[in-house]
Every structure is written in structure tokens, then in C-alpha cells.
Amino acid sequence: DNISLAYAISIHKSQGSEFDIVVIPIIAGARMILTRNLIYTAVTRAKNMVVLVGDKQNLRRMINNNYTAVRLTMLEEFIKQNDNQIKDMFE
């Protein structure tokens, strides 16, 4: 009686959302993906309860893994270019 139907979504897809209860499978996988930031994001989605299911050693690996990918977005260049275009419009 205490269980209701739910659907699984990825941690990435859940960003910006909150749920009453979050169940997180802790599995082995690629080091680049299973990071401290990912487990933090997953845990902070829960309003009331977090349930971690899996191996403590894999959780320990995730917590100790502070890998961050370098993102090559060129965002800074686009902003500078846009600023220069706006300045040119008012000169």
C-alpha cells in the first residue's frame, strides 16, 4: 500500500527537479562519468529521502573522483564578439 508507480530518469535529466524520494543505484562504470559531482547532483534531487543501492566501494570511488571534463564551448569568445558588435552599434 505504501508503494506507488514511478519511472526512472537519469541524474542528468533530473537536474533542476526535486522528488520526495530518490533511489540511486551505485554501480561500477567509466571513471569520467561516475564522479563526485554526479553523486552530489543525484543526492540533492531528494526532498525527503535518499536510498543508495549498491556497493560501498563504488560509492567511495565516486566520492573520491573529482574529475571534471574541460569544456571547449568557445562561450567566452562569443560573448566578446557580441560585446564588440554592440559597442560598434553605439559608436
Biopython code that builds the backbone (N, CA, C, O; Angstrom):
import numpy as np
from Bio.PDB.StructureBuilder import StructureBuilder

atoms = [
    (1, "ASP", "N", (0.806, -1.206, 0.000)),
    (1, "ASP", "CA", (0.000, 0.000, 0.000)),
    (1, "ASP", "C", (0.852, 1.276, 0.000)),
    (1, "ASP", "O", (0.386, 2.337, -0.416)),
    (2, "ASN", "N", (2.108, 1.167, 0.470)),
    (2, "ASN", "CA", (2.958, 2.351, 0.559)),
    (2, "ASN", "C", (3.792, 2.589, -0.684)),
    (2, "ASN", "O", (4.597, 3.520, -0.717)),
    (3, "ILE", "N", (3.618, 1.769, -1.703)),
    (3, "ILE", "CA", (4.410, 1.907, -2.920)),
    (3, "ILE", "C", (3.524, 2.455, -4.031)),
    (3, "ILE", "O", (2.408, 1.983, -4.247)),
    (4, "SER", "N", (4.043, 3.461, -4.730)),
    (4, "SER", "CA", (3.308, 3.998, -5.872)),
    (4, "SER", "C", (4.158, 3.877, -7.126)),
    (4, "SER", "O", (5.385, 3.827, -7.048)),
    (5, "LEU", "N", (3.516, 3.831, -8.263)),
    (5, "LEU", "CA", (4.187, 3.683, -9.534)),
    (5, "LEU", "C", (5.092, 4.882, -9.785)),
    (5, "LEU", "O", (4.705, 6.028, -9.552)),
    (6, "ALA", "N", (6.295, 4.607, -10.259)),
    (6, "ALA", "CA", (7.242, 5.675, -10.585)),
    (6, "ALA", "C", (8.037, 5.255, -11.812)),
    (6, "ALA", "O", (8.016, 4.093, -12.216)),
    (7, "TYR", "N", (8.731, 6.209, -12.391)),
    (7, "TYR", "CA", (9.547, 5.953, -13.564)),
    (7, "TYR", "C", (10.968, 6.402, -13.289)),
    (7, "TYR", "O", (11.199, 7.352, -12.541)),
    (8, "ALA", "N", (11.910, 5.718, -13.896)),
    (8, "ALA", "CA", (13.314, 6.071, -13.720)),
    (8, "ALA", "C", (13.727, 7.110, -14.750)),
    (8, "ALA", "O", (13.341, 7.034, -15.917)),
    (9, "ILE", "N", (14.513, 8.078, -14.307)),
    (9, "ILE", "CA", (15.123, 9.024, -15.225)),
    (9, "ILE", "C", (16.590, 9.157, -14.854)),
    (9, "ILE", "O", (16.992, 8.795, -13.748)),
    (10, "SER", "N", (17.376, 9.668, -15.763)),
    (10, "SER", "CA", (18.804, 9.811, -15.498)),
    (10, "SER", "C", (19.045, 10.976, -14.534)),
    (10, "SER", "O", (18.207, 11.865, -14.385)),
    (11, "ILE", "N", (20.186, 10.946, -13.899)),
    (11, "ILE", "CA", (20.571, 12.041, -13.000)),
    (11, "ILE", "C", (20.658, 13.334, -13.789)),
    (11, "ILE", "O", (20.212, 14.382, -13.320)),
    (12, "HIS", "N", (21.231, 13.268, -14.988)),
    (12, "HIS", "CA", (21.370, 14.468, -15.804)),
    (12, "HIS", "C", (20.009, 15.059, -16.162)),
    (12, "HIS", "O", (19.826, 16.276, -16.127)),
    (13, "LYS", "N", (19.074, 14.209, -16.500)),
    (13, "LYS", "CA", (17.734, 14.674, -16.876)),
    (13, "LYS", "C", (16.998, 15.271, -15.666)),
    (13, "LYS", "O", (16.110, 16.108, -15.828)),
    (14, "SER", "N", (17.370, 14.840, -14.462)),
    (14, "SER", "CA", (16.676, 15.310, -13.261)),
    (14, "SER", "C", (17.185, 16.653, -12.757)),
    (14, "SER", "O", (16.598, 17.217, -11.834)),
    (15, "GLN", "N", (18.261, 17.180, -13.334)),
    (15, "GLN", "CA", (18.804, 18.440, -12.838)),
    (15, "GLN", "C", (17.738, 19.529, -12.873)),
    (15, "GLN", "O", (17.023, 19.693, -13.861)),
    (16, "GLY", "N", (17.650, 20.257, -11.784)),
    (16, "GLY", "CA", (16.662, 21.309, -11.665)),
    (16, "GLY", "C", (15.334, 20.836, -11.104)),
    (16, "GLY", "O", (14.437, 21.646, -10.872)),
    (17, "SER", "N", (15.195, 19.530, -10.882)),
    (17, "SER", "CA", (13.955, 18.976, -10.344)),
    (17, "SER", "C", (14.179, 18.450, -8.939)),
    (17, "SER", "O", (15.314, 18.219, -8.523)),
    (18, "GLU", "N", (13.087, 18.263, -8.214)),
    (18, "GLU", "CA", (13.137, 17.648, -6.891)),
    (18, "GLU", "C", (12.077, 16.558, -6.814)),
    (18, "GLU", "O", (11.025, 16.644, -7.446)),
    (19, "PHE", "N", (12.381, 15.525, -6.019)),
    (19, "PHE", "CA", (11.471, 14.405, -5.846)),
    (19, "PHE", "C", (11.417, 14.059, -4.363)),
    (19, "PHE", "O", (12.402, 14.251, -3.650)),
    (20, "ASP", "N", (10.279, 13.551, -3.888)),
    (20, "ASP", "CA", (10.155, 13.205, -2.475)),
    (20, "ASP", "C", (11.199, 12.172, -2.058)),
    (20, "ASP", "O", (11.878, 12.337, -1.045)),
    (21, "ILE", "N", (11.317, 11.119, -2.841)),
    (21, "ILE", "CA", (12.258, 10.043, -2.539)),
    (21, "ILE", "C", (13.068, 9.739, -3.796)),
    (21, "ILE", "O", (12.515, 9.634, -4.890)),
    (22, "VAL", "N", (14.374, 9.599, -3.631)),
    (22, "VAL", "CA", (15.256, 9.280, -4.750)),
    (22, "VAL", "C", (15.994, 7.993, -4.424)),
    (22, "VAL", "O", (16.594, 7.864, -3.357)),
    (23, "VAL", "N", (15.948, 7.040, -5.349)),
    (23, "VAL", "CA", (16.687, 5.785, -5.225)),
    (23, "VAL", "C", (17.812, 5.828, -6.248)),
    (23, "VAL", "O", (17.567, 5.979, -7.445)),
    (24, "ILE", "N", (19.049, 5.694, -5.770)),
    (24, "ILE", "CA", (20.218, 5.823, -6.636)),
    (24, "ILE", "C", (20.967, 4.498, -6.673)),
    (24, "ILE", "O", (21.460, 4.040, -5.642)),
    (25, "PRO", "N", (21.060, 3.874, -7.849)),
    (25, "PRO", "CA", (21.880, 2.666, -7.956)),
    (25, "PRO", "C", (23.358, 3.063, -8.023)),
    (25, "PRO", "O", (23.744, 3.914, -8.824)),
    (26, "ILE", "N", (24.159, 2.453, -7.193)),
    (26, "ILE", "CA", (25.595, 2.721, -7.172)),
    (26, "ILE", "C", (26.272, 1.547, -7.872)),
    (26, "ILE", "O", (26.346, 0.442, -7.335)),
    (27, "ILE", "N", (26.765, 1.810, -9.082)),
    (27, "ILE", "CA", (27.351, 0.747, -9.892)),
    (27, "ILE", "C", (28.759, 1.121, -10.329)),
    (27, "ILE", "O", (29.169, 2.276, -10.219)),
    (28, "ALA", "N", (29.488, 0.139, -10.823)),
    (28, "ALA", "CA", (30.808, 0.392, -11.406)),
    (28, "ALA", "C", (30.602, 0.908, -12.818)),
    (28, "ALA", "O", (29.603, 0.586, -13.462)),
    (29, "GLY", "N", (31.536, 1.702, -13.298)),
    (29, "GLY", "CA", (31.428, 2.222, -14.650)),
    (29, "GLY", "C", (32.609, 3.097, -14.994)),
    (29, "GLY", "O", (33.625, 3.098, -14.298)),
    (30, "ALA", "N", (32.469, 3.838, -16.068)),
    (30, "ALA", "CA", (33.550, 4.690, -16.566)),
    (30, "ALA", "C", (33.879, 5.789, -15.563)),
    (30, "ALA", "O", (32.981, 6.456, -15.049)),
    (31, "ARG", "N", (35.148, 5.972, -15.290)),
    (31, "ARG", "CA", (35.616, 6.957, -14.316)),
    (31, "ARG", "C", (35.195, 8.377, -14.702)),
    (31, "ARG", "O", (34.907, 9.199, -13.833)),
    (32, "MET", "N", (35.161, 8.658, -15.989)),
    (32, "MET", "CA", (34.813, 10.004, -16.448)),
    (32, "MET", "C", (33.367, 10.365, -16.120)),
    (32, "MET", "O", (33.031, 11.544, -16.005)),
    (33, "ILE", "N", (32.519, 9.362, -15.970)),
    (33, "ILE", "CA", (31.094, 9.617, -15.733)),
    (33, "ILE", "C", (30.744, 9.544, -14.253)),
    (33, "ILE", "O", (29.998, 10.384, -13.750)),
    (34, "LEU", "N", (31.270, 8.559, -13.562)),
    (34, "LEU", "CA", (30.902, 8.330, -12.166)),
    (34, "LEU", "C", (31.770, 9.181, -11.243)),
    (34, "LEU", "O", (32.775, 8.715, -10.706)),
    (35, "THR", "N", (31.364, 10.433, -11.072)),
    (35, "THR", "CA", (32.160, 11.408, -10.337)),
    (35, "THR", "C", (31.448, 11.899, -9.089)),
    (35, "THR", "O", (30.266, 11.629, -8.871)),
    (36, "ARG", "N", (32.191, 12.618, -8.286)),
    (36, "ARG", "CA", (31.649, 13.253, -7.083)),
    (36, "ARG", "C", (30.510, 14.199, -7.438)),
    (36, "ARG", "O", (29.500, 14.243, -6.737)),
    (37, "ASN", "N", (30.664, 14.958, -8.522)),
    (37, "ASN", "CA", (29.615, 15.894, -8.939)),
    (37, "ASN", "C", (28.319, 15.172, -9.282)),
    (37, "ASN", "O", (27.233, 15.671, -8.986)),
    (38, "LEU", "N", (28.425, 14.000, -9.906)),
    (38, "LEU", "CA", (27.238, 13.245, -10.289)),
    (38, "LEU", "C", (26.485, 12.752, -9.055)),
    (38, "LEU", "O", (25.261, 12.869, -8.989)),
    (39, "ILE", "N", (27.203, 12.202, -8.079)),
    (39, "ILE", "CA", (26.533, 11.693, -6.871)),
    (39, "ILE", "C", (25.933, 12.869, -6.084)),
    (39, "ILE", "O", (24.860, 12.731, -5.495)),
    (40, "TYR", "N", (26.606, 14.005, -6.070)),
    (40, "TYR", "CA", (26.076, 15.194, -5.402)),
    (40, "TYR", "C", (24.762, 15.622, -6.052)),
    (40, "TYR", "O", (23.779, 15.883, -5.359)),
    (41, "THR", "N", (24.748, 15.693, -7.378)),
    (41, "THR", "CA", (23.537, 16.073, -8.095)),
    (41, "THR", "C", (22.400, 15.110, -7.790)),
    (41, "THR", "O", (21.265, 15.527, -7.560)),
    (42, "ALA", "N", (22.714, 13.817, -7.789)),
    (42, "ALA", "CA", (21.686, 12.804, -7.528)),
    (42, "ALA", "C", (21.106, 12.956, -6.122)),
    (42, "ALA", "O", (19.888, 12.943, -5.946)),
    (43, "VAL", "N", (21.959, 13.097, -5.142)),
    (43, "VAL", "CA", (21.513, 13.180, -3.749)),
    (43, "VAL", "C", (20.693, 14.444, -3.506)),
    (43, "VAL", "O", (19.722, 14.418, -2.749)),
    (44, "THR", "N", (21.073, 15.535, -4.137)),
    (44, "THR", "CA", (20.367, 16.800, -3.891)),
    (44, "THR", "C", (19.036, 16.899, -4.628)),
    (44, "THR", "O", (18.358, 17.920, -4.508)),
    (45, "ARG", "N", (18.643, 15.900, -5.370)),
    (45, "ARG", "CA", (17.322, 15.889, -6.018)),
    (45, "ARG", "C", (16.234, 15.497, -5.033)),
    (45, "ARG", "O", (15.057, 15.748, -5.293)),
    (46, "ALA", "N", (16.597, 14.885, -3.902)),
    (46, "ALA", "CA", (15.609, 14.357, -2.953)),
    (46, "ALA", "C", (15.149, 15.426, -1.969)),
    (46, "ALA", "O", (15.960, 16.178, -1.428)),
    (47, "LYS", "N", (13.828, 15.485, -1.740)),
    (47, "LYS", "CA", (13.266, 16.382, -0.728)),
    (47, "LYS", "C", (13.279, 15.726, 0.649)),
    (47, "LYS", "O", (13.613, 16.370, 1.644)),
    (48, "ASN", "N", (12.913, 14.436, 0.705)),
    (48, "ASN", "CA", (12.732, 13.778, 1.999)),
    (48, "ASN", "C", (13.651, 12.594, 2.262)),
    (48, "ASN", "O", (14.077, 12.386, 3.398)),
    (49, "MET", "N", (13.962, 11.814, 1.231)),
    (49, "MET", "CA", (14.728, 10.593, 1.477)),
    (49, "MET", "C", (15.572, 10.216, 0.263)),
    (49, "MET", "O", (15.144, 10.356, -0.883)),
    (50, "VAL", "N", (16.774, 9.738, 0.542)),
    (50, "VAL", "CA", (17.659, 9.188, -0.487)),
    (50, "VAL", "C", (17.971, 7.752, -0.106)),
    (50, "VAL", "O", (18.306, 7.466, 1.044)),
    (51, "VAL", "N", (17.861, 6.857, -1.066)),
    (51, "VAL", "CA", (18.208, 5.454, -0.855)),
    (51, "VAL", "C", (19.325, 5.108, -1.846)),
    (51, "VAL", "O", (19.130, 5.180, -3.059)),
    (52, "LEU", "N", (20.481, 4.737, -1.327)),
    (52, "LEU", "CA", (21.600, 4.313, -2.164)),
    (52, "LEU", "C", (21.616, 2.795, -2.183)),
    (52, "LEU", "O", (21.638, 2.156, -1.131)),
    (53, "VAL", "N", (21.605, 2.212, -3.384)),
    (53, "VAL", "CA", (21.582, 0.764, -3.531)),
    (53, "VAL", "C", (22.817, 0.357, -4.308)),
    (53, "VAL", "O", (23.006, 0.784, -5.447)),
    (54, "GLY", "N", (23.656, -0.465, -3.701)),
    (54, "GLY", "CA", (24.842, -0.916, -4.415)),
    (54, "GLY", "C", (26.009, -1.147, -3.497)),
    (54, "GLY", "O", (25.853, -1.377, -2.297)),
    (55, "ASP", "N", (27.188, -1.079, -4.088)),
    (55, "ASP", "CA", (28.428, -1.415, -3.409)),
    (55, "ASP", "C", (29.072, -0.171, -2.780)),
    (55, "ASP", "O", (29.250, 0.846, -3.451)),
    (56, "LYS", "N", (29.415, -0.257, -1.502)),
    (56, "LYS", "CA", (30.044, 0.874, -0.812)),
    (56, "LYS", "C", (31.360, 1.273, -1.464)),
    (56, "LYS", "O", (31.709, 2.453, -1.496)),
    (57, "GLN", "N", (32.082, 0.303, -1.978)),
    (57, "GLN", "CA", (33.370, 0.595, -2.616)),
    (57, "GLN", "C", (33.170, 1.463, -3.871)),
    (57, "GLN", "O", (33.962, 2.371, -4.122)),
    (58, "ASN", "N", (32.132, 1.195, -4.646)),
    (58, "ASN", "CA", (31.852, 2.028, -5.815)),
    (58, "ASN", "C", (31.443, 3.437, -5.407)),
    (58, "ASN", "O", (31.820, 4.405, -6.068)),
    (59, "LEU", "N", (30.677, 3.565, -4.327)),
    (59, "LEU", "CA", (30.311, 4.882, -3.812)),
    (59, "LEU", "C", (31.562, 5.630, -3.368)),
    (59, "LEU", "O", (31.707, 6.820, -3.650)),
    (60, "ARG", "N", (32.447, 4.954, -2.688)),
    (60, "ARG", "CA", (33.707, 5.564, -2.239)),
    (60, "ARG", "C", (34.508, 6.073, -3.435)),
    (60, "ARG", "O", (35.077, 7.164, -3.390)),
    (61, "ARG", "N", (34.550, 5.270, -4.514)),
    (61, "ARG", "CA", (35.269, 5.684, -5.731)),
    (61, "ARG", "C", (34.657, 6.955, -6.317)),
    (61, "ARG", "O", (35.375, 7.861, -6.739)),
    (62, "MET", "N", (33.328, 7.012, -6.340)),
    (62, "MET", "CA", (32.667, 8.200, -6.881)),
    (62, "MET", "C", (32.976, 9.432, -6.037)),
    (62, "MET", "O", (33.279, 10.497, -6.575)),
    (63, "ILE", "N", (32.902, 9.290, -4.740)),
    (63, "ILE", "CA", (33.153, 10.422, -3.846)),
    (63, "ILE", "C", (34.588, 10.920, -3.990)),
    (63, "ILE", "O", (34.833, 12.125, -3.932)),
    (64, "ASN", "N", (35.521, 10.019, -4.174)),
    (64, "ASN", "CA", (36.927, 10.392, -4.309)),
    (64, "ASN", "C", (37.288, 10.860, -5.719)),
    (64, "ASN", "O", (38.387, 11.374, -5.929)),
    (65, "ASN", "N", (36.397, 10.695, -6.674)),
    (65, "ASN", "CA", (36.673, 11.046, -8.065)),
    (65, "ASN", "C", (36.196, 12.473, -8.345)),
    (65, "ASN", "O", (35.005, 12.698, -8.558)),
    (66, "ASN", "N", (37.113, 13.425, -8.346)),
    (66, "ASN", "CA", (36.740, 14.819, -8.598)),
    (66, "ASN", "C", (37.092, 15.239, -10.028)),
    (66, "ASN", "O", (37.357, 16.413, -10.284)),
    (67, "TYR", "N", (37.095, 14.286, -10.947)),
    (67, "TYR", "CA", (37.380, 14.549, -12.356)),
    (67, "TYR", "C", (36.357, 15.541, -12.918)),
    (67, "TYR", "O", (35.154, 15.404, -12.695)),
    (68, "THR", "N", (36.847, 16.519, -13.635)),
    (68, "THR", "CA", (35.982, 17.470, -14.326)),
    (68, "THR", "C", (36.480, 17.603, -15.749)),
    (68, "THR", "O", (37.649, 17.910, -15.979)),
    (69, "ALA", "N", (35.602, 17.374, -16.693)),
    (69, "ALA", "CA", (35.977, 17.484, -18.104)),
    (69, "ALA", "C", (36.153, 18.946, -18.470)),
    (69, "ALA", "O", (35.402, 19.808, -18.012)),
    (70, "VAL", "N", (37.148, 19.216, -19.297)),
    (70, "VAL", "CA", (37.337, 20.556, -19.828)),
    (70, "VAL", "C", (36.337, 20.742, -20.964)),
    (70, "VAL", "O", (36.281, 19.938, -21.895)),
    (71, "ARG", "N", (35.567, 21.789, -20.878)),
    (71, "ARG", "CA", (34.542, 22.042, -21.887)),
    (71, "ARG", "C", (35.032, 23.104, -22.858)),
    (71, "ARG", "O", (35.369, 24.219, -22.460)),
    (72, "LEU", "N", (35.067, 22.754, -24.107)),
    (72, "LEU", "CA", (35.535, 23.662, -25.144)),
    (72, "LEU", "C", (34.316, 24.237, -25.872)),
    (72, "LEU", "O", (33.962, 23.787, -26.962)),
    (73, "THR", "N", (33.687, 25.229, -25.258)),
    (73, "THR", "CA", (32.442, 25.764, -25.797)),
    (73, "THR", "C", (32.633, 27.028, -26.621)),
    (73, "THR", "O", (31.745, 27.394, -27.392)),
    (74, "MET", "N", (33.759, 27.699, -26.479)),
    (74, "MET", "CA", (34.014, 28.989, -27.129)),
    (74, "MET", "C", (33.051, 30.066, -26.644)),
    (74, "MET", "O", (32.889, 31.090, -27.306)),
    (75, "LEU", "N", (32.410, 29.847, -25.495)),
    (75, "LEU", "CA", (31.442, 30.803, -24.974)),
    (75, "LEU", "C", (32.078, 32.169, -24.730)),
    (75, "LEU", "O", (31.491, 33.195, -25.075)),
    (76, "GLU", "N", (33.256, 32.191, -24.148)),
    (76, "GLU", "CA", (33.922, 33.463, -23.865)),
    (76, "GLU", "C", (34.163, 34.257, -25.149)),
    (76, "GLU", "O", (33.965, 35.472, -25.177)),
    (77, "GLU", "N", (34.588, 33.574, -26.206)),
    (77, "GLU", "CA", (34.830, 34.245, -27.487)),
    (77, "GLU", "C", (33.537, 34.810, -28.066)),
    (77, "GLU", "O", (33.525, 35.926, -28.585)),
    (78, "PHE", "N", (32.444, 34.043, -27.981)),
    (78, "PHE", "CA", (31.161, 34.518, -28.492)),
    (78, "PHE", "C", (30.682, 35.750, -27.734)),
    (78, "PHE", "O", (30.146, 36.680, -28.337)),
    (79, "ILE", "N", (30.871, 35.765, -26.430)),
    (79, "ILE", "CA", (30.458, 36.916, -25.619)),
    (79, "ILE", "C", (31.269, 38.144, -25.997)),
    (79, "ILE", "O", (30.710, 39.228, -26.160)),
    (80, "LYS", "N", (32.583, 37.987, -26.138)),
    (80, "LYS", "CA", (33.437, 39.117, -26.521)),
    (80, "LYS", "C", (33.043, 39.647, -27.898)),
    (80, "LYS", "O", (32.978, 40.857, -28.111)),
    (81, "GLN", "N", (32.781, 38.733, -28.825)),
    (81, "GLN", "CA", (32.390, 39.132, -30.171)),
    (81, "GLN", "C", (31.066, 39.897, -30.137)),
    (81, "GLN", "O", (30.908, 40.909, -30.820)),
    (82, "ASN", "N", (30.132, 39.413, -29.349)),
    (82, "ASN", "CA", (28.830, 40.069, -29.217)),
    (82, "ASN", "C", (28.990, 41.448, -28.583)),
    (82, "ASN", "O", (28.367, 42.414, -29.024)),
    (83, "ASP", "N", (29.832, 41.542, -27.540)),
    (83, "ASP", "CA", (30.076, 42.839, -26.896)),
    (83, "ASP", "C", (30.653, 43.837, -27.888)),
    (83, "ASP", "O", (30.255, 45.002, -27.905)),
    (84, "ASN", "N", (31.593, 43.381, -28.718)),
    (84, "ASN", "CA", (32.209, 44.268, -29.714)),
    (84, "ASN", "C", (31.180, 44.727, -30.741)),
    (84, "ASN", "O", (31.207, 45.885, -31.158)),
    (85, "GLN", "N", (30.284, 43.854, -31.154)),
    (85, "GLN", "CA", (29.248, 44.229, -32.116)),
    (85, "GLN", "C", (28.291, 45.258, -31.510)),
    (85, "GLN", "O", (27.859, 46.184, -32.197)),
    (86, "ILE", "N", (27.965, 45.100, -30.240)),
    (86, "ILE", "CA", (27.074, 46.053, -29.567)),
    (86, "ILE", "C", (27.763, 47.400, -29.436)),
    (86, "ILE", "O", (27.135, 48.436, -29.653)),
    (87, "LYS", "N", (29.053, 47.405, -29.081)),
    (87, "LYS", "CA", (29.802, 48.663, -28.980)),
    (87, "LYS", "C", (29.840, 49.380, -30.321)),
    (87, "LYS", "O", (29.678, 50.598, -30.388)),
    (88, "ASP", "N", (30.056, 48.615, -31.393)),
    (88, "ASP", "CA", (30.113, 49.204, -32.730)),
    (88, "ASP", "C", (28.777, 49.849, -33.111)),
    (88, "ASP", "O", (28.754, 50.856, -33.818)),
    (89, "MET", "N", (27.688, 49.281, -32.652)),
    (89, "MET", "CA", (26.365, 49.829, -32.987)),
    (89, "MET", "C", (26.153, 51.202, -32.364)),
    (89, "MET", "O", (25.423, 52.021, -32.921)),
    (90, "PHE", "N", (26.781, 51.470, -31.214)),
    (90, "PHE", "CA", (26.546, 52.721, -30.492)),
    (90, "PHE", "C", (27.667, 53.734, -30.687)),
    (90, "PHE", "O", (27.652, 54.798, -30.068)),
    (91, "GLU", "N", (28.617, 53.424, -31.522)),
    (91, "GLU", "CA", (29.719, 54.391, -31.757)),
    (91, "GLU", "C", (29.485, 55.202, -32.992)),
    (91, "GLU", "O", (30.304, 56.054, -33.336)),
]
sb = StructureBuilder()
sb.init_structure("model")
sb.init_model(0)
sb.init_chain("A")
sb.init_seg("    ")
for serial, (resi, resn, name, xyz) in enumerate(atoms, 1):
    if name == "N":
        sb.init_residue(resn, " ", resi, " ")
    sb.init_atom(name, np.array(xyz, "f"), 0.0, 1.0, " ", f" {name:<3s}", serial, name[0])
structure = sb.get_structure()
